[in-house]
Amino acid sequence: MLRTVVGSSLYLTVVVIIGLALGALLRKTAAGLSVFAAVFFVIPVTVGVLPQNIRGFAPYLPSNAGGVLWGSPLGSANALSPWAGFACLCGYAVVLTAAAAWRLRRRDA
């Protein structure tokens, strides 16, 4: 129970950081929201209808990787452990934040 409560808070915090980084990276509200919605809502559903032999990357999608921390059912036999999934989600946040910071420093310098 405690992992679910703490995990959902950590998951939402990192998701907000990813959204902020996408907004800073793309510099347009519509583009940031579109990419965020595609990555977190459209791609995981689309991957679900792919054949089993090419679905190996599904646990590493941001929503699936972070979702295992708070108990989101992935339905995959090779799902990540909760903290490995959270580390994967944090990796996405770090990479996007670094890219956004680099772009802001380069463009607004």
HELIX and SHEET records of a PDB file:
HELIX    1   1 LEU A    2  LEU A   26  1                                  25    
HELIX    2   2 THR A   29  ALA A   37  1                                   9    
HELIX    3   3 ALA A   38  VAL A   42  3                                   5    
HELIX    4   4 ILE A   43  GLY A   48  1                                   6    
HELIX    5   5 GLN A   52  ILE A   54  5                                   3    
HELIX    6   6 ALA A   58  TYR A   60  5                                   3    
HELIX    7   7 PRO A   62  TRP A   70  1                                   9    
HELIX    8   8 PRO A   82  ARG A  107  1                                  26    
END                                                                             
